[in-house]
Amino acid sequence: MFLITAQAQVIEYSYSWQPPIIQNVSGYSTIMLKGCQSAGEAGTPALPYQMVSLLLPPGHEADSIQIKFSQPIEIHLSSPILPMQHSRPYSIAGTSTWVQDEMIYSSSLPYPAHKQGKLTTHFFRGLSIAMSTFTPVEYFPYQQKIILFQHAQVKVFYHETHRAKKALENLIPRSFSEKDLKNFIQNTSDISKYSSDQKSVDPYELLILTKEAFTEYFIPLASFYQQNGLLVRIDTLENVLANTLGQDDQERIRNYIITQYQQNGIGYVLLGGDIEIFPARGFYCKVISSSIYEDDNIPSDLYYSALDGTWNDDGDNLWGEIGEDDLLPEVAVARLPFSTPYELQNMIHKIITYQSNPIPNELEKPLMAGELLYNNPLTYGEDYLRLLISYHEDNGYVTNGIPETQDIDSLYESYLGYWSKNDLLQKINSGKSFIHHAGHANWDYVMKLSLSDITNQNFSMVNGIDHNYTLVYTHGCICGAFDYSDCIAEEMLKIENFAVAGAFNSRYGWFNEGQTEGPSLRLHRDFVNA
């Protein structure tokens, strides 16, 4: 790929591909192109789609996209292309229905009729980014062949808008480099068009927000970060809510964070308190899978992190509907979900101890815990978790994950047998730096552990002295539902031993049965690649 030219109201970019990798899976062909991801609606042929992510000039949004394909090659297949199947939640029981659109698969016409996806403009720290997808592959189902266009010239037309100019308020003095942006912007050399002469009023990096009654307990943490060169400020919810405009507490908090970001250049926000102390915004989502999954109150602190727009342009009770969302966050946000000073003190002690006095030979000892995910077709967490280790091009995208040189341990279920709760506890108590889990969960259950299992006694050796506190990343459903009282992820954090931090789902985790791909794994691979 290489940048061709950028003119007055159009930007051009070219893409090219080598011949695909074609594999046979259960009587179907899969088509993999480097840099592309398999996609399509359920029942339609899974084709490789190229992402378009192009930086536009300041204050502009994309209008339209034109794609000119060239250098076609014809490739005959030994079997039909695998149809896309529904993604499904990890913890929903029952059998999915295999779907295949026979009208498409019996047709002699090229598929798809339209090769490109929707064109949208997103904003990140003031940058305008045009995003779309397209496939360079035409599939002729009846003839059982594909045509791959090995080159594509893309033109994105754009115009100046009020919304894009408004986004420039988030362009603060910051060193943007090609290296910073290369993972999601393709024409990174155009970053030089963006500059800001805005001066920070009182620059600092980390904002800690909590109720006044808990501020004194955060002083040791703020001091620790200050001593390590991170400028910190603690402010109270009472002050924020009394002096910031907004239609409700959540909007007032977000508006305050926006002000601190734009005026003082903060990059991190720590929210202090469980949901009864520090409110969360509930997002709306509707997923059409083999069934329809709909929720209008998914708790997510992304609302406090992604600062463009309002997340509710039409003013109804549904936040984050399609077109209202902002998935490129300006600041990094975390939450300590405590309800009492004792729980908060445990969390802060673990955070400081983990960073200030780690056990050196235990920082590279991850544990991979994979369960049986599905019976028909057989789907194992092991096949997902192995893609987190080392270099992989599987499913059309590249990740450099956990180095193979680390002391990697595993609990993998297979036709040979299963692992138990006691197996897991024994592994954790021997000292593990990071637990990566692909398996089932609920608000009170994860990694075969129930809420009643999360005790200091069960994790007596994971105390920061005998062994380091542990990090956790799980695909499991609902185990991070911090709007429940209290979910199992919160319990892990608030006891004296065991977990110091983690990434958990507040609602469903998603996978594609019978494959090594799915929404949760994609996020996990990107996480270990970062």
C-alpha positions as CSV (number, residue, x, y, z in Angstrom):
1,M,0.0,0.0,0.0
2,F,1.2,3.5,-0.7
3,L,-0.2,7.0,-0.8
4,I,-0.6,8.5,-4.3
5,T,-1.8,12.1,-3.9
6,A,-4.1,14.4,-1.9
7,Q,-5.8,17.2,-3.9
8,A,-8.2,20.0,-3.1
9,Q,-11.4,18.0,-2.3
10,V,-10.3,14.4,-2.8
11,I,-7.8,12.1,-1.3
12,E,-6.5,9.1,-3.2
13,Y,-4.9,5.9,-1.9
14,S,-4.0,2.6,-3.5
15,Y,-4.2,-0.9,-2.2
16,S,-2.6,-4.1,-3.6
17,W,-2.7,-7.8,-2.7
18,Q,-0.8,-11.0,-3.4
19,P,-2.8,-14.1,-4.4
20,P,-4.9,-15.4,-1.5
21,I,-4.4,-18.3,0.8
22,I,-7.2,-20.8,0.2
23,Q,-8.0,-23.6,2.7
24,N,-10.6,-26.3,2.9
25,V,-12.7,-26.3,6.0
26,S,-15.4,-29.0,6.4
27,G,-16.1,-29.1,2.7
28,Y,-16.0,-25.4,2.1
29,S,-13.3,-23.0,0.9
30,T,-12.0,-20.1,3.0
31,I,-10.4,-17.1,1.3
32,M,-7.7,-15.2,3.2
33,L,-6.0,-12.0,2.0
34,K,-3.3,-10.4,4.0
35,G,-4.6,-7.2,5.5
36,C,-8.2,-8.1,5.0
37,Q,-10.8,-9.6,7.3
38,S,-13.5,-12.1,6.4
39,A,-16.9,-10.5,6.6
40,G,-20.5,-10.7,5.3
41,E,-24.1,-11.1,6.5
42,A,-25.0,-14.5,8.0
43,G,-25.6,-17.0,5.2
44,T,-23.7,-15.2,2.6
45,P,-20.2,-16.1,1.3
46,A,-17.4,-15.0,3.7
47,L,-15.2,-12.7,1.6
48,P,-12.1,-10.8,2.6
49,Y,-12.8,-7.1,3.1
50,Q,-10.2,-4.3,3.1
51,M,-10.5,-1.6,5.7
52,V,-10.3,2.0,4.5
53,S,-9.1,4.4,7.2
54,L,-7.9,7.7,5.7
55,L,-7.0,11.0,7.4
56,L,-8.9,13.9,5.9
57,P,-7.8,17.6,6.1
58,P,-8.8,19.4,9.3
59,G,-12.5,20.3,9.6
60,H,-13.7,18.0,6.8
61,E,-16.0,15.0,6.5
62,A,-16.2,12.4,3.8
63,D,-18.9,12.7,1.1
64,S,-18.5,9.7,-1.1
65,I,-16.0,7.0,-2.2
66,Q,-15.0,5.7,-5.6
67,I,-13.0,2.5,-6.1
68,K,-11.3,1.5,-9.4
69,F,-10.2,-2.2,-9.5
70,S,-7.5,-3.5,-11.8
71,Q,-5.1,-6.5,-12.4
72,P,-7.7,-9.3,-12.1
73,I,-6.7,-12.9,-11.8
74,E,-9.1,-15.9,-12.0
75,I,-8.9,-18.6,-9.4
76,H,-11.0,-21.9,-9.5
77,L,-12.1,-23.4,-6.2
78,S,-12.5,-27.0,-5.3
79,S,-15.6,-26.3,-3.1
80,P,-18.1,-23.5,-2.3
81,I,-16.9,-20.5,-0.1
82,L,-17.8,-21.0,3.5
83,P,-20.9,-19.0,4.4
84,M,-20.7,-16.5,7.3
85,Q,-22.5,-17.7,10.4
86,H,-24.0,-15.7,13.2
87,S,-21.8,-14.6,16.1
88,R,-23.2,-15.9,19.3
89,P,-22.8,-15.1,23.0
90,Y,-20.4,-17.4,24.9
91,S,-23.0,-18.3,27.5
92,I,-26.2,-18.8,25.6
93,A,-27.2,-22.4,25.5
94,G,-28.9,-24.1,22.6
95,T,-28.0,-25.1,19.0
96,S,-27.5,-22.5,16.3
97,T,-29.1,-23.0,12.9
98,W,-26.6,-23.3,10.0
99,V,-27.5,-20.6,7.5
100,Q,-26.7,-20.6,3.8
101,D,-28.4,-18.3,1.2
102,E,-29.2,-20.8,-1.6
103,M,-30.3,-18.0,-4.0
104,I,-26.7,-16.7,-3.8
105,Y,-25.0,-20.1,-3.9
106,S,-26.9,-21.3,-6.9
107,S,-26.4,-18.1,-8.9
108,S,-24.2,-17.7,-11.9
109,L,-24.0,-13.9,-11.2
110,P,-21.0,-12.4,-9.5
111,Y,-21.3,-11.8,-5.8
112,P,-21.4,-9.3,-4.2
113,A,-23.4,-6.8,-6.4
114,H,-21.9,-4.0,-4.3
115,K,-18.4,-4.4,-3.2
116,Q,-18.1,-1.5,-0.7
117,G,-19.5,-0.8,2.7
118,K,-20.9,2.3,4.3
119,L,-18.7,5.4,4.3
120,T,-18.5,7.3,7.6
121,T,-16.3,9.9,9.3
122,H,-15.0,9.4,12.8
123,F,-13.0,11.8,15.0
124,F,-10.0,11.1,17.2
125,R,-8.4,14.0,19.2
126,G,-9.5,16.4,16.5
127,L,-8.5,14.3,13.5
128,S,-11.1,13.6,10.9
129,I,-10.9,10.0,9.7
130,A,-12.8,8.6,6.7
131,M,-13.7,4.9,7.3
132,S,-15.2,2.3,5.0
133,T,-14.6,-1.3,3.7
134,F,-14.6,-3.0,0.4
135,T,-13.8,-6.4,-1.0
136,P,-11.4,-6.9,-4.0
137,V,-13.0,-10.4,-4.6
138,E,-15.9,-11.3,-6.9
139,Y,-17.3,-14.8,-6.4
140,F,-19.1,-16.8,-9.0
141,P,-20.9,-19.5,-7.0
142,Y,-22.3,-21.6,-9.8
143,Q,-19.0,-21.6,-11.7
144,Q,-17.2,-22.1,-8.4
145,K,-14.5,-19.5,-9.0
146,I,-13.3,-16.1,-7.8
147,I,-11.8,-13.1,-9.5
148,L,-9.3,-11.3,-7.3
149,F,-8.5,-7.7,-8.3
150,Q,-4.9,-7.3,-7.2
151,H,-5.0,-3.5,-7.2
152,A,-7.5,-0.9,-6.2
153,Q,-7.4,2.9,-6.5
154,V,-9.6,4.6,-3.9
155,K,-10.8,8.1,-4.0
156,V,-12.6,9.7,-1.0
157,F,-14.3,13.0,-1.7
158,Y,-14.8,15.4,1.3
159,H,-16.2,18.8,2.3
160,E,-16.0,21.1,5.3
161,T,-18.6,20.7,8.0
162,H,-19.6,22.3,11.3
163,R,-19.3,18.9,13.0
164,A,-15.7,18.4,11.9
165,K,-14.8,21.9,12.9
166,K,-16.3,21.3,16.3
167,A,-14.2,18.2,16.6
168,L,-11.0,20.4,16.2
169,E,-11.7,21.6,19.8
170,N,-10.2,18.2,20.8
171,L,-7.0,18.9,18.9
172,I,-4.8,19.8,21.8
173,P,-1.0,20.3,21.9
174,R,0.2,16.7,21.5
175,S,2.9,15.0,19.6
176,F,1.2,13.0,16.9
177,S,3.6,10.8,15.1
178,E,3.2,8.3,12.3
179,K,4.1,5.6,14.8
180,D,1.3,6.6,17.1
181,L,-1.3,6.3,14.4
182,K,-0.1,3.6,12.0
183,N,-2.3,0.9,13.5
184,F,-5.5,2.6,12.3
185,I,-4.7,5.4,9.9
186,Q,-3.2,4.4,6.5
187,N,-2.0,7.8,5.2
188,T,-0.2,8.8,8.4
189,S,2.2,11.2,6.6
190,D,-0.8,13.6,6.3
191,I,-0.7,14.2,10.1
192,S,1.5,17.2,9.4
193,K,-1.6,19.1,8.2
194,Y,-2.9,19.2,11.8
195,S,-1.4,21.6,14.3
196,S,-2.7,23.4,17.4
197,D,-1.5,26.6,19.0
198,Q,-3.9,26.1,22.0
199,K,-2.0,26.5,25.3
200,S,-2.8,24.3,28.3
201,V,-4.0,26.3,31.2
202,D,-2.7,24.0,33.9
203,P,-1.3,20.9,32.3
204,Y,-1.5,17.5,34.1
205,E,-2.0,13.9,33.0
206,L,-4.2,11.9,35.4
207,L,-7.6,13.0,36.7
208,I,-9.0,11.1,39.7
209,L,-12.7,11.7,40.3
210,T,-14.5,10.4,43.4
211,K,-16.8,11.5,46.2
212,E,-15.4,13.8,48.8
213,A,-15.6,11.1,51.5
214,F,-13.1,9.0,49.6
215,T,-10.5,11.6,48.5
216,E,-8.1,11.0,51.4
217,Y,-7.7,7.4,50.5
218,F,-6.5,8.3,47.0
219,I,-3.7,10.5,48.3
220,P,-1.2,7.6,48.5
221,L,-1.9,6.6,44.9
222,A,-1.7,10.2,43.7
223,S,1.6,10.6,45.5
224,F,3.0,7.4,44.1
225,Y,2.2,8.5,40.6
226,Q,3.6,12.0,41.2
227,Q,6.9,10.5,42.5
228,N,7.1,8.6,39.2
229,G,6.6,11.6,37.0
230,L,2.9,11.6,36.4
231,L,1.1,14.8,37.2
232,V,-2.2,14.0,39.1
233,R,-5.2,15.9,40.3
234,I,-8.0,14.7,42.6
235,D,-11.4,16.3,42.3
236,T,-14.7,15.5,43.9
237,L,-18.0,14.6,42.3
238,E,-19.7,17.1,44.5
239,N,-17.6,19.9,43.0
240,V,-18.1,18.6,39.4
241,L,-21.9,18.2,39.7
242,A,-22.4,21.6,41.3
243,N,-20.3,23.6,38.8
244,T,-20.8,21.9,35.5
245,L,-23.7,22.1,33.1
246,G,-25.5,19.0,31.8
247,Q,-28.9,17.3,31.7
248,D,-28.0,14.7,34.2
249,D,-25.1,13.7,36.4
250,Q,-23.5,11.5,33.7
251,E,-23.5,14.4,31.2
252,R,-22.1,16.8,33.8
253,I,-19.2,14.5,34.6
254,R,-18.5,13.9,30.9
255,N,-18.6,17.7,30.2
256,Y,-16.1,18.2,33.0
257,I,-13.8,15.6,31.6
258,I,-14.0,17.3,28.2
259,T,-13.0,20.6,29.7
260,Q,-10.1,19.1,31.5
261,Y,-9.0,17.4,28.3
262,Q,-9.3,20.5,26.1
263,Q,-7.8,22.9,28.6
264,N,-5.3,20.9,30.5
265,G,-4.4,18.0,28.2
266,I,-5.3,15.1,30.4
267,G,-4.7,11.6,29.0
268,Y,-6.1,9.4,31.8
269,V,-9.2,9.4,34.1
270,L,-9.7,7.2,37.1
271,L,-13.3,6.9,38.3
272,G,-13.5,6.2,42.0
273,G,-16.5,4.2,43.1
274,D,-19.0,1.4,42.3
275,I,-22.1,2.4,40.4
276,E,-24.0,3.6,43.5
277,I,-21.2,6.1,44.1
278,F,-20.1,7.0,40.6
279,P,-22.9,6.7,37.9
280,A,-22.4,5.0,34.6
281,R,-24.1,5.6,31.3
282,G,-26.1,2.7,29.9
283,F,-25.7,2.1,26.2
284,Y,-28.2,0.6,23.7
285,C,-27.4,-2.3,21.4
286,K,-29.4,-4.6,19.2
287,V,-27.6,-7.6,17.7
288,I,-29.4,-9.8,15.2
289,S,-27.8,-13.2,15.5
290,S,-29.6,-16.6,15.4
291,S,-31.8,-14.7,17.9
292,I,-32.2,-11.0,18.6
293,Y,-30.3,-9.7,21.5
294,E,-31.3,-6.2,22.7
295,D,-30.3,-4.2,25.7
296,D,-30.8,-0.5,26.4
297,N,-28.7,-0.3,29.6
298,I,-25.2,-1.7,29.0
299,P,-23.0,0.0,31.5
300,S,-19.9,1.4,29.8
301,D,-17.4,4.0,30.9
302,L,-16.6,4.5,27.2
303,Y,-19.1,7.4,27.5
304,Y,-16.5,9.2,29.7
305,S,-13.6,8.3,27.4
306,A,-14.8,9.0,23.8
307,L,-15.5,12.8,23.9
308,D,-16.9,13.7,20.4
309,G,-20.7,14.2,20.0
310,T,-23.4,13.6,22.6
311,W,-24.0,9.8,22.2
312,N,-27.7,10.7,22.0
313,D,-28.3,13.1,19.1
314,D,-32.1,12.5,18.9
315,G,-32.6,13.0,22.6
316,D,-34.5,9.8,23.3
317,N,-33.8,7.2,26.0
318,L,-31.4,5.1,23.9
319,W,-27.8,6.1,24.2
320,G,-25.2,5.0,21.6
321,E,-27.6,4.1,18.7
322,I,-25.9,3.6,15.3
323,G,-24.6,7.0,14.2
324,E,-24.5,8.4,17.7
325,D,-21.6,6.3,18.9
326,D,-18.0,7.4,19.2
327,L,-15.6,4.5,19.2
328,L,-12.3,6.4,19.1
329,P,-11.6,7.5,22.7
330,E,-9.6,10.7,23.5
331,V,-8.7,9.6,27.0
332,A,-8.1,6.3,28.8
333,V,-10.6,5.6,31.5
334,A,-10.6,3.0,34.3
335,R,-12.9,2.5,37.3
336,L,-12.2,1.2,40.8
337,P,-15.6,-0.3,41.7
338,F,-15.4,0.0,45.5
339,S,-18.3,0.6,47.9
340,T,-16.4,1.0,51.2
341,P,-13.1,2.5,52.4
342,Y,-11.9,-1.0,53.1
343,E,-12.4,-2.2,49.6
344,L,-10.8,1.0,48.2
345,Q,-7.8,0.6,50.4
346,N,-7.3,-3.0,49.2
347,M,-7.5,-1.9,45.6
348,I,-5.0,0.9,46.0
349,H,-2.6,-1.2,48.1
350,K,-2.6,-3.8,45.3
351,I,-2.0,-1.2,42.6
352,I,0.9,0.5,44.4
353,T,2.5,-2.8,45.5
354,Y,2.2,-4.3,42.0
355,Q,4.0,-1.4,40.4
356,S,6.5,-0.5,43.1
357,N,7.7,-3.9,44.4
358,P,6.9,-6.6,41.8
359,I,8.5,-10.1,42.0
360,P,10.7,-9.8,38.9
361,N,10.8,-13.4,37.7
362,E,7.0,-13.5,37.7
363,L,6.3,-10.7,35.2
364,E,6.3,-13.0,32.2
365,K,4.4,-16.1,33.4
366,P,1.0,-15.9,31.7
367,L,-1.7,-18.6,32.0
368,M,-4.0,-19.5,29.1
369,A,-7.3,-20.9,30.3
370,G,-9.5,-22.3,27.5
371,E,-12.8,-24.1,27.9
372,L,-15.0,-26.1,25.6
373,L,-17.1,-23.4,24.0
374,Y,-19.5,-25.3,21.8
375,N,-20.4,-28.9,20.9
376,N,-21.7,-28.8,17.4
377,P,-19.5,-27.9,15.7
378,L,-16.8,-28.5,18.3
379,T,-15.2,-25.2,19.3
380,Y,-12.5,-24.9,21.9
381,G,-11.1,-21.9,23.7
382,E,-7.6,-23.3,23.1
383,D,-7.8,-22.5,19.4
384,Y,-8.7,-18.9,20.2
385,L,-6.0,-18.4,22.9
386,R,-3.2,-19.8,20.8
387,L,-3.7,-16.9,18.4
388,L,-2.7,-14.6,21.3
389,I,0.8,-16.0,21.2
390,S,3.6,-14.8,18.9
391,Y,3.0,-13.7,15.3
392,H,-0.3,-14.6,13.5
393,E,-1.9,-13.6,10.2
394,D,-5.0,-15.8,10.8
395,N,-8.3,-14.4,9.7
396,G,-6.8,-11.7,7.6
397,Y,-5.1,-9.5,10.1
398,V,-1.7,-9.4,11.7
399,T,-1.0,-9.5,15.5
400,N,2.3,-9.8,17.4
401,G,1.1,-11.2,20.7
402,I,2.7,-12.8,23.8
403,P,6.3,-13.7,23.0
404,E,7.0,-17.4,22.8
405,T,10.0,-16.8,25.0
406,Q,7.8,-16.1,28.1
407,D,7.0,-18.9,30.5
408,I,3.5,-19.7,29.2
409,D,1.4,-22.1,31.1
410,S,-2.0,-23.5,30.0
411,L,-5.2,-25.2,31.0
412,Y,-6.9,-26.4,27.8
413,E,-10.0,-28.5,27.4
414,S,-10.2,-31.0,24.6
415,Y,-11.6,-34.4,23.7
416,L,-8.9,-35.7,26.1
417,G,-10.5,-34.1,29.1
418,Y,-11.4,-31.0,31.2
419,W,-9.8,-28.9,33.8
420,S,-11.4,-28.1,37.2
421,K,-11.7,-25.1,39.6
422,N,-9.0,-26.7,41.8
423,D,-6.7,-27.0,38.8
424,L,-7.1,-23.3,38.2
425,L,-6.6,-22.3,41.8
426,Q,-3.4,-24.4,42.0
427,K,-2.0,-22.7,38.9
428,I,-2.9,-19.2,40.1
429,N,-1.4,-19.8,43.5
430,S,1.9,-20.8,41.9
431,G,2.3,-17.3,40.6
432,K,0.9,-16.2,37.2
433,S,1.4,-12.7,35.7
434,F,-1.7,-12.6,33.5
435,I,-4.7,-14.9,33.1
436,H,-6.1,-15.0,29.5
437,H,-9.5,-16.8,29.5
438,A,-11.8,-18.0,26.7
439,G,-14.9,-19.6,28.3
440,H,-18.3,-19.2,29.8
441,A,-19.3,-16.9,32.6
442,N,-22.1,-15.0,34.3
443,W,-22.3,-12.2,36.8
444,D,-21.4,-14.6,39.6
445,Y,-19.3,-17.1,37.7
446,V,-16.1,-17.1,35.6
447,M,-13.2,-19.5,34.9
448,K,-15.2,-22.2,36.8
449,L,-15.1,-20.0,39.9
450,S,-18.3,-18.9,41.7
451,L,-18.7,-15.8,43.7
452,S,-18.2,-17.7,46.9
453,D,-14.8,-19.0,45.7
454,I,-13.4,-15.4,45.6
455,T,-11.8,-15.4,49.0
456,N,-8.4,-14.4,50.4
457,Q,-8.0,-18.0,51.6
458,N,-8.4,-19.5,48.1
459,F,-5.8,-17.1,46.8
460,S,-3.6,-17.0,49.9
461,M,-0.3,-17.1,47.9
462,V,-1.3,-14.3,45.5
463,N,-0.6,-11.6,48.1
464,G,2.1,-9.5,46.5
465,I,4.8,-11.1,48.7
466,D,4.8,-14.8,47.9
467,H,3.5,-14.1,44.4
468,N,2.5,-11.0,42.4
469,Y,-1.0,-9.9,42.2
470,T,-2.6,-11.1,38.9
471,L,-4.1,-9.4,35.8
472,V,-7.1,-11.0,34.1
473,Y,-8.6,-10.8,30.6
474,T,-11.7,-12.9,29.9
475,H,-14.2,-13.3,27.0
476,G,-16.8,-14.5,29.5
477,C,-20.3,-13.0,29.5
478,I,-21.6,-10.5,32.1
479,C,-18.9,-11.2,34.7
480,G,-18.0,-7.5,34.6
481,A,-21.5,-6.3,35.1
482,F,-20.7,-3.6,37.6
483,D,-24.3,-2.5,37.7
484,Y,-25.0,-5.7,39.5
485,S,-24.4,-6.0,43.2
486,D,-21.6,-7.2,43.2
487,C,-20.4,-9.1,40.1
488,I,-17.5,-11.6,40.4
489,A,-15.0,-9.2,38.7
490,E,-15.6,-6.6,41.4
491,E,-15.1,-9.3,44.1
492,M,-11.7,-10.2,42.6
493,L,-10.6,-6.6,42.8
494,K,-11.9,-5.7,46.3
495,I,-10.4,-8.6,48.3
496,E,-6.9,-8.3,49.7
497,N,-5.4,-10.9,47.4
498,F,-5.6,-12.1,43.8
499,A,-6.5,-9.6,41.0
500,V,-5.0,-6.1,40.7
501,A,-6.8,-5.2,37.5
502,G,-8.7,-6.8,34.6
503,A,-10.8,-6.5,31.5
504,F,-14.3,-8.0,31.8
505,N,-17.5,-7.9,29.8
506,S,-20.4,-6.0,31.4
507,R,-22.7,-7.9,29.1
508,Y,-22.1,-10.6,26.5
509,G,-18.8,-11.9,25.0
510,W,-19.2,-13.1,21.4
511,F,-17.6,-15.9,19.3
512,N,-18.2,-17.7,16.1
513,E,-18.6,-21.4,16.6
514,G,-16.5,-23.7,14.6
515,Q,-14.0,-20.9,13.7
516,T,-11.0,-19.2,15.2
517,E,-12.6,-15.8,14.9
518,G,-15.2,-13.7,16.7
519,P,-15.7,-10.2,18.1
520,S,-14.2,-11.0,21.6
521,L,-11.1,-12.7,20.1
522,R,-10.5,-9.8,17.7
523,L,-10.4,-7.3,20.6
524,H,-8.2,-9.7,22.6
525,R,-5.7,-10.1,19.8
526,D,-5.5,-6.4,19.4
527,F,-5.0,-6.0,23.1
528,V,-1.9,-8.3,23.3
529,N,-0.6,-6.7,20.0
530,A,-0.7,-3.2,21.5
